[in-house]
Amino acid sequence: MFTGIIAAVGRIAERTPREAGVRLTIDAGTLDLSDVALGDSIACNGVCLTVVELGPRTFKVDVSPESLSCTVGLEGDGPINLEKALRLADRLGGHLVSGHVDGVGEVLAFDAIGDNRRLVIRAPAELARYIARKGSIAVNGVSLTTNTVDGRDFAINLIPHTLDNTTLHLLAAGAKVNLEVDLIARYAERMLNADTESEVAA
């Protein structure tokens, strides 16, 4: 599990094709790797990946064809948001994020409002029902709060701190982003539909 509070911005330094998928070498930037071990999870642009090799300032992860097909931001050599997995003693500064991307959204607008930016994203139709005004959503691994929701489109206000410490300042209209909806919304839907599903099964 993660919190959506980005710890550092890294960069994909190398991509090595494998029989299935690809192995990425990640330059960790300022991310502290001193407490990272093989097998640990690190979220890369919101995608939970397992460390398979570890160096002083780099780590390697394997990305499956399935992950490559349903996410963005792992196909090039650009900067990526990094967050180590949540420890039970850590503060939950954002919201609970699983690192399992639900879908890819499209940026409709990225407008300056003083020092802030208004980010408008169109979500896939199947995710729209999980996005609520003043609710939580992870965009490229960043925990954010929605300001408005209109059908599939939702708007977010990005403050200077978020812009300075994540890759979100690089967005523009037409860009694709990884989206993970709030876990609570998914479980609430499951519980609300449990009686109906039981009746159908019977």
Disulfide bonds with the S-S distance in Angstrom:
none
